[in-house]
Amino acid sequence: MTRINTNVQSLIAQRVLGQNNNGLSQSLERLSTGVRINRGKDDPAGLIASENLRSELAGTRAAVTNAERADQVVNIAEGGLQEVSGLLTELQGLLTASSSEAGLSSAEKDANQDQIDSILQTVDRIASATSFQGTKLLNGNFAFETSNVDSNVEDFKVNGAKFESDNLDVDVVVYQSAQQAGVYLSLGGANIDLGNQSTFTIEISGSLGSREVSFASGTSVATIVSTVNNFTDVTGITASAGTTGLALRSEEYGSDEIVSVTNIDAGDIQGSGGIFGFNATNTGTILTSGATTFADATNGVRDEGQDIGASINGVVATSDGRTISVNTDFLDAEITLDTTASTTLAAVSAFQIDGGGANFQLSGNVDVIGRVSLGISNVAARELGKVVDDGTNYFLSDLAGGKSLDVTKASSQDFSRAQEVVANAINEISSTRGRLGAFQKNTIGATVRSLGVAIENTAAAESVIRDADFASETAALTRNQILVSAATNTLSLANSSPQSALQLLG
């Protein structure tokens, strides 16, 4: 049939040409943009997956930036702490030099005190001046805020904590009591009776060292107690008088503490003398049986202390004497309980953390899992080196001129306190530097490396879905170009075919 009004072949050619033009346009668009999915209709499911991956990629890249920023913050804090550490080491040397009274003039002591004052002022200045973009790092800004501290908590430190509520309760459950090492020396009366012997000689050993002591017949228990206590700084052992003898106990609590008594020459001690132990769960109760006679103590009778056993917020704590600590992703804290709480099996509501700390977001998802919290305490002289002696607290600032540990007026006991304060301060600064170093090396370093791998893999996955494959797209372009050319020629032929009807008109 030959029709003029409706050219079906031309309509077919137009439709095919339109399809080929659309394919050509799509190939040109993909090649010019380099993207396979330019709008939702290109691949609806692929677009959704691609946008989700892009979102994850943006968050992960921001987390890497946060980690690198955190590293710089810690670097600045570490620099300040390093200077403080050097100053404290110099301070330790000045104390030792100033304690040599016989070989030092008062003018030299005054000069040493001037140096000590200068060091303390510099420590305070570093604490208040070390900052990052105006935020002070070492003045307690990043220390944790606490409240409701239980009276049985002697000391505590929060190094890290993260929680989603307004506050975090820190609860301790003591399931094993802390104990001193100790033995009881029964001398058979209020005074030593050695019969025909002249002296009673024993060696007393503690965690700090040993001392040999001798007593004549007739020496009172009170005198023996006083003599033993004169050497507490040497042995780490304290003595207390009983009715017919004396108790020897370690000054501190814990498994590192020992009390050992060795018979050097007990003589012919009269009465029911001997060395008794204490009850395993109550060092205040003397065991009435199983005593070792002094004659059998030539190899020594030894007792060891016991560390406290406790959990903090349900996590079994590491213990040392009366001090317990945990270090988890959600809580890093150290708590020292007083004698009553550490020797009583009970629960203690230690304190409440209300906020504070330096918080860094180190993952793409903003949640408590991806957040790292770091506590940096105040390193001012008034906060460092705490030592409790006879109920009095001593800090590094007490070494300043005119204070209780001024070297120009200090006694030998004051020098010992001062040196202990400085040693504690050095330990605190070193511990803080160690924590910050571990945070940089392990937390930040590992985070940046793992996030870098995540970025690579996420970008690769997103690229597979969204990016154009130039090899296949150029092949499609060539194909569509040929089809468009063919369709155009075909349309031209289809349009000219009705002209053949004119030949029928003659």
C-alpha positions in Angstrom: 0.0 0.0 0.0 1.0 3.5 -0.6 -0.4 6.2 1.7 0.3 10.0 1.8 -1.6 11.2 4.9 0.0 8.9 7.4 3.7 8.0 6.9 4.1 5.2 9.4 7.7 4.5 8.4 8.6 8.1 9.2 7.0 7.9 12.6 8.9 4.8 13.4 12.1 6.4 12.2 11.4 9.5 14.3 10.8 7.4 17.4 14.0 5.4 17.0 16.0 8.6 16.2 14.7 10.1 19.4 15.8 7.1 21.4 19.2 7.1 19.8 19.5 10.9 20.5 18.7 10.3 24.2 21.3 7.5 24.4 23.8 9.8 22.7 23.0 12.7 25.1 23.4 10.4 28.1 26.8 9.1 26.9 28.0 12.6 26.3 26.8 13.8 29.7 28.5 10.9 31.5 31.7 11.4 29.6 31.7 15.2 30.2 30.9 14.9 33.9 32.8 11.7 34.6 29.7 10.5 36.6 27.4 7.6 35.8 24.5 8.9 38.0 23.8 12.6 37.3 20.2 12.5 38.4 17.8 10.2 40.3 16.4 8.7 37.1 19.8 7.4 36.1 19.8 4.8 39.0 17.5 5.5 41.9 18.8 2.7 44.2 22.4 3.6 43.2 21.8 7.2 44.0 20.6 6.4 47.5 23.6 4.1 48.2 26.0 6.7 46.7 24.6 9.6 48.8 24.9 7.5 52.0 28.5 6.6 51.2 29.2 10.3 50.5 27.8 11.2 53.9 29.9 8.6 55.6 33.0 9.8 53.7 32.4 13.4 54.8 32.1 12.4 58.4 35.1 10.2 58.3 37.3 12.9 56.7 36.1 15.3 59.4 37.1 12.7 62.1 40.6 12.6 60.6 40.8 16.4 60.9 39.6 16.2 64.5 42.2 13.6 65.3 45.0 15.7 63.8 43.7 18.7 65.7 43.7 16.7 68.9 47.3 15.7 68.3 48.3 19.3 68.0 46.4 20.2 71.2 48.2 17.4 73.1 51.5 18.4 71.6 51.2 21.9 73.1 50.2 20.5 76.5 53.1 18.0 76.4 55.5 20.9 75.6 54.4 22.7 78.8 54.6 19.6 80.9 58.1 18.8 79.6 59.3 22.2 80.9 57.6 21.6 84.3 59.3 18.2 84.5 62.7 19.7 83.9 62.1 22.4 86.6 61.0 19.8 89.1 64.2 17.8 88.5 66.3 20.9 89.1 64.2 21.5 92.2 65.1 18.1 93.5 68.8 18.8 93.2 68.4 22.2 95.1 66.7 20.4 98.0 69.5 17.8 98.3 72.1 20.6 98.2 70.2 22.7 100.7 69.9 19.8 103.2 73.7 19.7 103.8 73.6 22.1 106.7 77.2 21.8 107.8 78.7 22.6 104.5 76.4 25.4 103.4 76.3 29.0 104.5 73.0 30.9 105.2 73.7 33.1 102.2 73.9 30.0 99.9 70.6 28.7 101.4 69.0 32.0 100.7 70.2 31.8 97.1 68.9 28.3 96.8 65.5 29.4 98.2 65.4 32.2 95.6 65.9 29.6 92.9 63.2 27.5 94.4 60.8 30.5 94.4 61.7 31.2 90.8 61.0 27.6 89.8 57.6 27.6 91.5 56.6 30.9 89.9 57.7 29.5 86.5 55.6 26.3 87.1 52.6 28.5 87.8 53.2 30.6 84.8 53.5 27.6 82.5 50.2 26.2 84.0 48.4 29.5 83.3 50.0 30.4 79.9 50.0 27.1 78.0 47.0 27.4 75.6 45.5 26.4 72.3 43.5 29.1 70.5 43.1 30.9 73.8 41.9 27.8 75.7 44.2 27.1 78.7 45.3 23.5 78.7 47.2 23.1 82.0 45.2 25.2 84.5 42.4 22.7 85.2 40.1 23.7 82.3 40.2 20.1 81.1 40.0 18.6 84.6 36.8 16.6 85.4 34.1 18.2 87.6 33.1 16.1 90.6 30.7 16.3 93.5 29.3 14.2 96.3 32.7 12.9 97.3 32.3 10.2 100.0 34.1 10.9 103.3 35.8 7.5 103.0 37.6 8.5 99.8 41.0 9.7 100.8 42.1 10.8 97.3 41.0 10.3 93.7 41.9 11.2 90.2 39.7 11.0 87.0 41.8 10.7 83.9 39.0 10.0 81.5 35.2 9.6 81.5 32.4 9.7 78.9 28.7 9.3 79.5 25.5 10.4 77.7 23.5 11.5 80.8 24.0 14.6 82.9 26.4 12.8 85.3 28.1 9.6 86.1 28.1 7.9 89.5 31.3 6.1 90.5 30.6 3.3 92.9 33.1 1.0 94.6 32.4 -2.5 96.0 35.1 -3.8 98.3 35.2 -7.6 98.3 38.7 -8.1 99.8 40.1 -6.0 102.6 43.5 -4.2 102.4 45.9 -5.4 105.1 49.1 -4.4 106.7 51.9 -6.9 107.2 52.3 -7.6 110.9 53.5 -9.8 113.8 53.1 -9.6 117.5 56.2 -10.0 119.8 55.2 -11.5 123.1 57.9 -10.7 125.7 56.2 -12.3 128.7 55.7 -9.1 130.6 55.9 -5.3 130.6 59.7 -5.6 130.8 62.2 -8.0 129.2 63.5 -10.7 131.6 66.6 -12.3 130.1 67.6 -14.4 133.1 71.4 -14.6 133.0 71.8 -13.2 129.5 72.8 -9.6 128.9 71.0 -8.6 125.7 68.1 -9.4 123.5 69.0 -8.8 119.8 66.7 -9.2 116.8 66.7 -7.9 113.2 63.5 -6.2 112.0 62.9 -6.0 108.3 60.3 -4.1 106.3 59.6 -2.9 102.8 62.1 -0.1 103.1 65.0 -1.9 104.8 66.3 -3.7 107.9 67.6 -2.7 111.3 69.2 -4.7 114.1 68.1 -3.6 117.6 69.4 -4.8 121.0 67.9 -4.4 124.4 69.1 -5.2 127.9 67.3 -7.2 130.5 64.7 -5.1 132.2 64.0 -2.9 129.2 60.4 -1.9 129.1 58.0 -2.6 126.2 57.5 1.2 125.9 61.2 1.7 125.3 61.3 -1.0 122.7 58.3 0.6 120.9 60.0 4.0 120.9 63.3 2.5 119.6 61.5 0.7 116.7 59.6 3.8 115.8 62.8 5.8 115.6 63.7 3.7 112.6 60.4 3.8 110.8 61.8 5.8 107.9 64.5 3.2 107.5 62.3 0.0 107.8 58.8 1.1 107.0 57.6 -0.6 110.2 55.7 1.0 113.2 55.4 -0.5 116.7 52.6 -0.2 119.2 52.6 -1.5 122.8 50.5 -4.3 124.1 50.1 -5.6 127.7 53.0 -8.1 127.5 54.6 -7.2 124.2 54.4 -5.1 121.1 52.8 -5.3 117.6 55.0 -4.6 114.6 53.0 -3.5 111.5 54.0 -2.1 108.1 53.4 1.6 107.8 51.5 1.1 104.6 49.0 -1.5 103.2 49.4 -3.9 100.4 51.1 -7.0 99.1 54.4 -5.1 98.7 54.6 -4.6 102.5 56.4 -7.1 104.7 57.3 -7.5 108.4 60.1 -9.9 109.2 61.6 -10.6 112.6 64.9 -12.6 112.8 66.4 -13.9 116.1 70.0 -12.8 116.4 70.4 -13.5 120.1 67.2 -13.9 122.0 69.1 -15.0 125.1 67.3 -16.9 127.9 64.1 -14.9 127.6 61.7 -15.7 130.4 58.0 -16.1 130.3 55.7 -17.3 127.5 57.5 -15.3 124.8 57.2 -15.8 121.1 56.2 -14.4 117.7 52.5 -14.5 117.0 50.6 -13.8 113.8 47.4 -11.8 113.3 44.1 -13.0 112.1 44.0 -13.3 108.3 41.0 -11.1 107.9 41.5 -8.8 110.9 45.0 -7.5 111.7 43.8 -6.2 115.0 43.2 -9.7 116.4 46.2 -11.7 117.6 46.3 -15.4 116.9 46.5 -17.2 120.2 48.0 -20.3 118.8 50.8 -21.3 116.4 53.4 -19.0 117.9 57.0 -19.3 116.9 59.5 -19.2 119.8 62.4 -16.8 119.5 64.8 -19.7 119.5 63.1 -21.0 116.4 63.2 -17.7 114.6 66.8 -17.8 113.5 65.7 -17.9 109.9 63.1 -15.2 110.4 59.3 -15.0 110.8 57.7 -13.1 108.0 54.3 -11.7 107.2 53.1 -10.0 104.1 50.3 -7.4 103.6 47.4 -7.7 101.2 46.1 -5.4 98.5 42.5 -4.3 98.5 40.1 -6.2 96.2 37.4 -4.1 94.7 35.4 -3.3 91.6 34.5 0.2 90.2 31.2 0.4 88.4 31.1 -3.3 87.9 34.7 -3.6 86.5 37.3 -5.5 88.6 39.9 -2.9 89.6 43.6 -3.1 89.6 44.8 -2.6 93.2 47.9 -1.4 95.0 47.5 -1.2 98.8 44.5 0.9 99.5 44.4 2.4 95.9 42.3 0.9 93.1 42.0 1.9 89.5 40.2 1.1 86.3 41.1 2.1 82.7 38.3 1.4 80.3 36.9 3.2 77.2 34.2 4.8 79.4 36.1 5.4 82.7 39.7 5.9 83.7 39.9 6.6 87.4 42.1 6.0 90.4 40.7 6.0 94.0 42.4 5.7 97.3 40.1 4.7 100.2 40.8 5.4 103.8 41.7 2.7 106.3 38.1 2.2 107.4 36.6 1.7 103.9 39.6 -0.3 102.5 39.4 -2.8 105.4 35.6 -3.2 105.3 33.7 -5.4 102.9 31.0 -3.0 101.7 29.9 -0.7 98.9 31.1 2.9 98.7 29.4 5.6 96.6 32.7 7.3 95.9 31.8 10.4 93.9 29.9 11.8 91.0 31.3 13.1 87.7 29.4 16.1 86.5 31.3 16.9 83.4 34.6 18.4 82.2 37.5 16.9 80.4 38.8 17.4 76.9 36.4 15.7 74.5 37.5 14.7 71.0 35.2 13.3 68.3 37.3 10.7 66.6 34.7 8.9 64.4 32.3 9.9 61.7 29.3 9.0 63.8 28.6 11.6 66.5 27.9 9.3 69.5 29.5 8.3 72.8 31.3 5.4 71.2 33.2 7.6 68.8 34.1 10.2 71.5 37.3 10.1 73.4 37.6 12.0 76.8 40.8 13.0 78.3 41.4 14.7 81.7 44.3 17.1 82.2 44.6 18.3 85.8 45.9 21.6 87.0 49.7 21.6 87.2 50.0 24.8 89.4 52.4 24.4 92.3 49.5 24.5 94.8 48.0 21.4 93.2 51.1 19.2 92.8 52.9 16.7 95.0 50.3 16.2 97.7 51.8 14.5 100.9 49.7 13.9 104.0 51.8 13.8 107.2 50.3 13.8 110.7 47.0 15.0 109.2 48.5 18.0 107.4 48.5 18.3 103.6 51.7 19.5 102.0 52.0 20.7 98.3 54.7 21.9 96.1 53.7 25.5 96.9 54.8 24.9 100.5 58.4 25.0 99.4 58.1 28.7 98.7 59.8 31.3 100.8 58.1 31.8 104.2 56.0 28.6 103.8 56.2 25.5 106.0 58.9 23.8 103.8 61.1 26.9 103.3 64.7 25.4 103.0 66.2 28.3 104.9 64.2 27.2 108.0 63.6 23.6 107.3 64.5 20.8 109.7 65.7 17.4 108.6 62.1 16.1 108.8 61.0 19.1 106.7 63.6 18.3 104.0 62.3 14.7 103.9 58.7 16.0 103.5 59.9 18.4 100.8 61.7 15.7 98.9 58.6 13.5 99.0 56.5 16.3 97.8 58.8 17.0 94.8 59.0 13.2 94.1 55.2 13.0 94.1 55.0 16.0 91.8 57.6 14.5 89.4 55.6 11.3 89.4 52.3 13.2 88.7 53.8 15.1 85.8 55.5 12.0 84.4 52.2 10.1 84.7 50.3 12.8 82.9 52.9 13.0 80.1 52.7 9.2 79.8 48.9 9.3 79.4 49.1 12.0 76.8 51.8 10.1 75.0 49.8 6.9 75.0 46.8 8.9 73.8 48.8 10.3 70.9 50.6 7.1 69.9 47.8 4.6 70.4 44.5 6.4 70.3 45.2 9.2 67.8 47.7 7.2 65.7 45.6 4.1 65.4 42.5 6.2 64.7 44.1 8.2 61.9 45.4 5.0 60.3 42.1 3.1 60.6 40.1 6.1 59.4 42.5 6.5 56.4 41.7 2.9 55.4 38.0 3.6 55.9 38.2 6.6 53.6 39.9 4.7 50.9 37.4 1.8 51.0 34.4 4.1 51.2 35.6 6.2 48.4 36.2 3.1 46.3 32.7 1.8 47.0 31.1 5.1 46.1 33.2 5.3 42.9 32.0 1.9 41.8 28.4 3.0 42.2 28.5 6.5 40.9 31.5 7.1 38.6 31.4 6.6 34.9 33.3 3.8 33.3 35.0 5.6 30.4 35.8 2.5 28.4 32.2 1.4 28.3 30.8 4.9 27.9 33.1 5.7 24.9 31.9 2.4 23.3 28.3 3.4 24.0 29.0 6.9 22.5 30.4 5.4 19.3 27.4 3.0 19.0 24.9 5.8 19.7 26.6 8.1 17.1 26.3 5.4 14.5 22.7 4.7 15.4 21.8 8.4 15.3 23.4 8.7 11.8 21.6 5.6 10.6 18.3 6.7 12.0 18.7 10.1 10.5 19.3 8.6 7.0 16.4 6.2 7.5 14.1 9.1 8.4 15.1 10.9 5.3 14.2 7.9 3.2 11.0 7.4 5.0 10.0 11.0 4.4 10.7 10.8 0.7 8.9 7.5 0.1 5.3 9.0 -0.2 6.6 11.0 -3.3 6.4 7.7 -5.2 2.6 8.1 -5.2 2.9 11.0 -7.6 3.9 8.6 -10.3 0.5 7.0 -10.2 -1.1 10.3 -11.3 0.6 10.1 -14.6 
